[in-house]
């Protein structure tokens, strides 16, 4: 899988290390960055459901909780 340096999301501005030709930073893969964007979109569109079947309420809440978990997981 080829990607550009600009496709990677820098997690922190703090350098992990470096050498004569480069500096090393903690980054997220393009795939992980995309998943975080999708999770944030799911969180933002969530509307608490107070009516409906128990199953529909549970499903909506489960999607919301899973999106929060995916978004907040480490790197």
N, C-alpha and C positions, 0 to 999 in steps of 0.2 A: 504494500500500500504506500503510494507516494503522496506526500503532502508538502505544503509550503510552510515555512517558519511562521508566517502570518496566520495560518490556520489553527495554531496551537494557542490556547488561552493561558496566559501567565497567571498563576494563582497568587503569587506574592512578589512584590518588587524587590525583596531581599534576595541577594545572590546566595546560592548554595556553595558556590566555589568558582574557580576559574583557573585559567592557565595562560600561557603565552599567546594563544590565538582565540580564546573564547571565554565567555562567562557562562555559568550554569545556573538555571532557574528552575523552580518547581512549576510544571505546566500541566494542563489537561489536554487529552487527545481531542481532536476534532469531533470524534464520535461521542465522547463524554460531554463535551460542550453542547452539542446538539441535544443530547438527552436532558441536560439541565434546563435548556431553553424550553423544551417540550413540557417538562415538569412544572416549570414556573408558569407557563401558560395554563396548565390544568389547575394549578392553585388559584390563579387569578380569576378564572371563569367559574370557580366553585361558588354556588349559592346554597346556603344551608337549607335543607329540605325538611319541612315540618309536616307535610301532608303527603299522602301516597301510601303505597303498600310498604310493609316492613322490609320487603326485599329490595324495592327501589331505593328506599332511604339508606339501607345498609350498603348497597352497591355504590351509591353516590359518595357516601362517607368513606368507603374503602378506597375508592379512586383518589379522593382528596388526601387521605393519610399516606397512601403509597407514593403520591407525587411529592409530598413533603419529605418523606424518607429518602426518596431518590435524589431530590434536589440538595438535601443537607448532608448526604453521605460524604465521607472524606474523599478528596480528589476523585 
